Amino acid sequence: MQIPPSEPTEQPQWTILKLLRWTEEYFRSKAVEGPRSGAQILLAHLLGLERIDLYLRHDQPLNPEELSRFKAMIRRRVKREPAAYITGRKGFWSLDLAVSPEVLIPRPETEILVETALGLLKEIPMARVLDMGTGSGAIICAIGAERPGDLLFALDCSEAALRVARENARSQLQGQGQEETREDAPRFFAGDWLLPVRRDARFHLILSNPPYIPTRTLDRLQPEIHHEPKAALDGGEDGLSPIRRIASGAWAHLHEGGSLLMEIGHDQWEAVEELLRETGEYREIRPVADYEGHQRVAVATR
């Protein structure tokens, strides 16, 4: 089985439906995860359609230029490059985010962090919120989309990541009246965790999806993950190095009754709970489970 030719020998040879079926089987033969959805995502992006529209226009033929571009996308995906990097887009919460190899691809489980944050902020008007290690800006943009008027701040040590985050803040929030020059637009800063934060700065909520994968296990992860920035994944020898730093310092920047939220690995809750208790600064510490029952978010209230 070969990749579809860049120029059909008969017209119309490659319709949307035929190409979807072929690509799904080709991905399956190469053990590419999610072969059907992957084929749909790539072809819909190429044609500027929603995925449902592919089936409404199933008999539409592709022209030679479209076939050539789709062939290049297939080759990248077979090399296990994530579909989000190929399309440059990833859906998260209610947002359509720009992504690049400089940022971690937002995951569905991180929406648990956003849900938990919104629940805690429900009774706080004009909350001050800090997102550490913001990456694509997915978390802070999701909160901004739901709570215009809050004072939002985000940090990352990568200038390249911050460029992506700023782009997402502009594109995803300006439709709700937010622009970078407005008081309620997210403010982005470069720096290593809490180092850029003024000593007297206080927040109602500090959140983070820090790197939490132990260094020794990185090589065993699925091939797609090796395309993502290692700095956003590598949590040190035990997977807890960034979490340890955040737990020990975040309390000093929380209002009384404010909370720290961190996404954690599915098997890390007991170790993270111990780190938070060792500080002696949090009066309530609890986990929040994801939809598969794993303890996915650690919540610590000052």
N, C-alpha and C positions, 0 to 999 in steps of 0.2 A: 504494500500500500504506500502510495507516494503523496507528498503534499500537493494540493491542487495546483495546477499549472498557473503561471502568471497571466496566461492568455488562453481562454477556452478554445477548444478545437471546433466546437459547435455552439451556436447561439440558439436558445439560452442553455448552457450546460450546467452551470452552478447557480441554482436558486438558493434562497435563504434556507429553506427547509433541508435541501440536499446537503448543503454545506454544514449545517448544524449537526445533522446525523453523522456525516463523515468525520467531523472534528471530534465529536463525542467518542466515537469508536477509536479514533487515532489516539486521543488522550488516554483512553482506557488501556490501549495496548502498550502505552508507555508508562503506565502506573501513575499517571498524573491525578492528584486528588481532585474530587469534584468535577469529573469530566463534562457532565451535562451543563452544570451551572457555569463552568469555566468557558465553555464554547459560547454560551449565551451572552455572558458578560463581555467577552472580547468582540463578538460580532455586533452586538447592540452598540457598543462604544464606537466601533468603526463606522457604522451607518448613522450614528446620531439618533438612535431609536431607544425607546423603553423596551425591556425584555419581552413584555407581552406583545408588543408590536411586531416582533419577529414572526410570530405565528399568525397574526392578522394579515401579514404581507408575505406569507410563506412561499409564494410562487414568484416573488420578485427576483430577477436575475441580478448578479453582480457583474460590474464591468471589469475589464482587465486590470485597471489601476486598483480597484477595491480588492480584487483577488490577490494581487501582488502584495498589498499592504497587510492583508489578513494572513498571508503565508508567513510574512516576517513576524507577526504577532504569535502565530502558532509555534514557530521555531524558538522564540524567547520563552514561551510557556513550557515547552518540552524540556528546556534547560532548567526548569523549576524556578524561573523568575516569577514572583507573585503577580497575579493578574492586576492587582492594584497599582503596581509599579509600571506595568505595561500601559494601562489606561491613564495613569496619573490621578485616579479618583478612588475614593472609598466612602461608602455610606456609613454614617455613625449617628446614632440618636435620630434626629430629624434632619440631619445635615448631609450635604454632599461635599466632602472635603478633598482638597488637593493633597496628594502625598507624593513623596519622592524617596529615593534610596537614602536620603539624609535623615528620615524620620521613621519611627516604628509605625507599622500599619495598625490603625485602631482596631481592637477586637471587640466582639459583642459582649464578652464578660466585663469589660470596662464600663459598660452602661450600668452595671450594678453600682459602681462607684458614683456615677452621676445620680442615679435614683436615690441612693442613700443621702447624698449631699442635699438634694432638693427637699427631701423630707426634713432634714435638720434645719434648713434655712426657712422653712415655711412661715415661721412666726417672727422672722427678723427682717424688718424693712431696711433697705439700703445696706445690706451686709457687705463686709469687706472679706474678700475671698482670695486666697493665694494658691496657685497651682504650680508645684515644683516638678521640673523635668517635663515641661509641657509638650515637647515634641511637635506634633502637627497642630497643637492647640485644640485637639478634639474635646477635652474635658472642659476647658474654660469657655470655649465657644458654645458647647451644649448648655452650660449653666447660663451664659449670657443670653442665649436664645430663649430660655424659659423665664429669666428674671432680669429684664431690662431695668436699669436703675441701680443695680448693685455696683460696687467698686471692685473691679476685677484686676488681678495682677498675676503674671506668669513669668516663670524663670526657666532658663535652659542654659547649659554650658556650651551648646552648639549654636554658633551664629547662623549656620545653614538651616538648622531646624527652626530658629526664630523667624527666618525669612518666610518659611512655609506657614508658620503659625500666624504671622501678621497677614499674609495673603488670605488665609481662611477667615480671620476675624473680619477683614474688609468685605469679603465676598458673602459670608454667611450671616453677618449681623447688620450690615447696612440696610438690608431690606426691612429691618425693624427700627429704623431711624438711628442706628448706631454707625458712627464713623470714627476713624482713628482719632480725630481731633475732639470728639465729644467727651464729656466728663465720665460717662459710663462705658466708654470703650475699653477693652482690655489694654493694660499697659504691660509691655514685654521688656524683660531685662535679661542680660547675659550674666551668668555666674554659676558657681558650683554650689548647688543646694542653697543653704540659708546664708551663705557668705555675703551676698549683695544686700540683704535685708537690714535696714537700719535697726539699731538696738532697741529703739523705743516703738517700733512698728508693731501693731497688734491687729489680729484678724479674728473674725467670727468662725472662719473655717479655713483650714489648710489641708489641701489634698495632694496626693501624688500617686502615680503609677510608676514606681521606681524599677530599675533592673532588679530582678530577684531570682534569676536562674544561676545555680552554682556553676562556676567556671568549668569544672570537670565534666559537666553534662552537656555543654554547648555542642560538642561535636556529634552527639547522639540525636540531636533534634532533626526534624524533617528538613529536607534540602531547601525548601523555600525560605526557611528562617535564616539561612546563611547569607541571604541577599540583604538582610536588614542590618542596621548599624549595631555593631557588637556592643558599643558603649550603652545602648539602650536596653540590652539584654543581660549583660554580665553582672551578676550580683556579688562577685567575689567568691572566695573559697567555699563559703557555706551558703551563698545566696542572700546573705543578710547584711552585707556591708553598707549599702545605701540606706536600708531600713534602719539600721543601728544609728546612723548619723541623724536621720530625720527624727527618730523617736527621742533621741537625747537632746535635740535642740528646738524642736517645734513648739513645745509647751511654753517656752519663754516668749513666744510671739502670738499666743492665743489670749483673747479676752477670757475673763472668768466665765465658765460655761461654754466656751468655744471648743470645737472638736478638730481632731486630726483624723483624716481618713487616708488609708493606704491600701492599694491593691496588693495582694500577696499571693504566693504560690499555693496550690491546692493542699499541700501538706505542711505548710509553714505556721499555721495558727498558733500552736503551743509555744514555739520558739519566739514568735513575735509578741505574744502575750507576755512572756517572761521579760523580754526587753523593755516593753512599755511599763511593766510593774516595777522594774528595777530603778526607773527614774524617780519614783515616788511622787510624781507630779500630776498624775491623771487619776481622777476620782472614779471614773467609770470606763471600763474597757470591755468591749464585746466584739464578736465577729458577726458578719453578715454573709449568708450563704448565697451562692449563685444558683442558677436554675437546675444544676445537676447535683446540688446538695453539698458542694465543696465550700469550705470557709474561705471566701474570696476577698472580703474587705475587712480590714481591722479598723475599729472606731475607738478612739480614746478621747475622753472629754476632760478638760481641765477643771 
